Amino acid sequence: MKYSKATNYALHTMLYLCAFAPDRPVGVQQLAEKQGLSPTYLSKILTKLVKAGLIESASGAGGGYRLKGKKEDVSFLDIIHAVEGTASLFDCCGSEDSKCLIHQVMLEAEKAMERHLKNTKMIEVADQAALS
């Protein structure tokens, strides 16, 4: 199972915002430099995070991106869904036949993974990052 690089960059961006800048805006240039990305590419990812309501943008001098809402509420699954969407990772022969035994096993595994990602909050990792 593999998520896109955009998800990786979104997770790292959210980690930085949670750990080091929860209340102040950070410019796209600074966020991009932290990951060795082009600001244009990261802007596309940031737009998805804004649309999902995880961050907000502030324009003008001193503007940038900052967390929207409480940092304690942001789960890994929230970020992944913002970038990847909510479609199932497994497509069983193009159908969702409830009688397909393979589909049942894969769906159960996916649900377990999603539960774990939903219950794992970015703040848990951010607190560790801030200490190191």
Secondary structure, DSSP 8 states (H G I E B T S, - for coil): ----HHHHHHHHHHHHHHHH-SSS-B-HHHHHHHHT--HHHHHHHHHHHHHTTSEEEE-STT-EEEE-S-GGG-BHHHHHHHHH-S--S--BTTB--TT-HHHHHHHHHHHHHHHHHHHSBHHHHHHHHHH-
